[in-house]
Amino acid sequence: MFTLKKISMLALASAALCAPAAFAQSTVGNGYIDSVSFEYGTNPQQRMGRVAIQSDWDKQWFAGNGRHLSGYFETNLALWRLNSYENVRGRNKNIGVLGFTPVFRYQNDNKLGLYGEIGIGLNLLSTLYKNEDKELSTAFQFGDHLGVGYTTAKWDFGLKYQHYSNGSIKSPNAGANWLVAKAAYRF
């Protein structure tokens, strides 16, 4: 049964998921936004959906043999769906996550084909994370990832290992790990 609270949460989640794409469309002509991505992550305790916008650095470092190091900034909004909140199997909890990540990418000079990337960023959780034996004691989390992918003229498909942790600022700090699939549309 849908309650007013559930309908409000669904509307808020829908708006949050659509906002980065709408923002990207309005700023793409200004050169601020180069792509928008949709991601799905999973691990044994929860699922994650994430939308993001990216802005290329348009820099080349360590260029040679048709490849170089470059990167991009990413701003993202995620929704985590926990299925054992406060160690109670079947008790669900949603956590919103707002993040910003600078990402280094090793790629072809034409930005097409295979790439590898690494990033570490800052994230803010809407509520504290506590699920089965894992607990993150702060709403502030670092988020780092290691990924690989393939880029075409308009699409970027990737797979990455994502880790969240507060860097031992406060205990407990069990961390949260995800396997994430990404599809990005390039403008």
SVG drawing of the C-alpha trace seen along z (x, -y; Angstrom):
<svg xmlns="http://www.w3.org/2000/svg" viewBox="-2 -28 58 40">
<polyline fill="none" stroke="black" stroke-width="0.4" points="0.0,0.0 1.3,-3.4 1.4,-6.0 2.0,-9.7 5.5,-9.2 6.3,-6.5 4.8,-8.6 6.9,-11.6 10.1,-9.5 9.4,-8.1 8.9,-11.6 12.0,-12.8 14.1,-9.9 12.7,-10.4 13.5,-14.1 17.0,-13.3 17.7,-10.8 16.5,-13.1 18.1,-16.4 21.7,-15.6 20.5,-14.8 18.4,-17.9 21.2,-20.0 23.6,-18.4 21.3,-19.2 21.1,-22.9 24.9,-23.3 26.2,-21.2 26.4,-24.2 28.6,-26.0 31.2,-23.3 30.8,-22.5 29.3,-19.0 30.7,-16.4 28.6,-13.4 25.9,-11.9 26.1,-8.4 23.9,-5.9 25.3,-3.2 24.2,-0.1 26.2,1.4 25.7,4.4 27.2,6.3 25.8,9.0 24.1,6.5 22.7,3.8 22.1,2.4 22.9,-1.1 21.6,-3.2 23.6,-6.3 23.4,-9.1 26.3,-11.5 27.6,-14.2 31.2,-14.5 33.4,-17.3 36.6,-16.4 39.9,-18.1 41.0,-18.2 44.6,-17.7 47.2,-15.2 50.1,-14.0 52.6,-11.3 51.6,-11.1 53.3,-8.5 52.5,-5.6 49.0,-7.1 47.9,-7.0 48.0,-9.5 46.8,-10.2 43.9,-12.6 40.8,-12.7 37.5,-14.3 35.5,-15.6 32.3,-13.7 29.4,-14.9 27.0,-12.1 23.8,-11.3 23.2,-7.8 20.6,-5.8 21.7,-2.8 19.1,-0.2 20.1,1.8 18.3,5.0 19.4,5.7 19.3,2.3 20.5,2.3 21.3,6.0 17.7,7.0 17.3,9.3 14.5,8.0 14.5,4.5 15.1,2.1 16.7,-1.3 17.4,-3.9 20.5,-6.1 21.1,-9.0 24.7,-9.8 26.0,-13.0 29.5,-12.8 32.3,-14.6 35.2,-12.7 38.3,-13.7 39.1,-10.7 42.4,-10.0 42.0,-8.0 44.6,-6.4 43.3,-6.3 43.9,-6.6 44.7,-10.0 41.4,-10.1 39.5,-9.1 38.1,-6.0 38.6,-2.3 39.8,-0.7 40.7,-2.7 41.7,-2.3 40.8,-4.8 41.2,-5.5 39.5,-8.1 39.1,-9.2 36.4,-11.6 34.3,-13.0 30.8,-11.8 28.0,-12.8 25.5,-10.1 22.0,-11.2 22.1,-8.9 24.6,-6.7 25.2,-3.3 24.6,-0.2 24.0,3.1 24.6,6.6 28.2,6.6 29.2,3.4 28.9,-0.1 30.1,-3.5 30.1,-5.9 30.2,-9.2 28.1,-10.7 31.3,-11.9 33.0,-9.2 35.8,-9.0 34.9,-7.1 37.6,-5.5 37.3,-3.3 39.4,-1.4 37.8,-0.7 38.2,0.3 36.0,-0.4 35.4,-1.0 34.5,-4.2 32.8,-4.9 32.0,-8.3 28.9,-8.7 28.9,-5.9 31.2,-4.9 30.7,-1.4 32.7,-0.6 33.0,1.8 34.6,0.7 35.3,1.7 34.1,-1.0 35.1,-1.4 33.6,-3.8 35.4,-4.6 35.9,-7.5 39.6,-6.9 39.5,-5.9 38.4,-9.4 36.1,-7.7 35.4,-4.1 33.7,-1.9 34.8,-2.1 34.0,1.2 33.8,-0.3 31.4,0.6 32.5,2.2 30.6,2.4 30.9,3.9 29.5,1.2 28.5,1.2 28.4,-2.1 26.9,-3.4 27.6,-7.1 26.3,-9.1 28.8,-11.6 27.7,-14.9"/>
</svg>
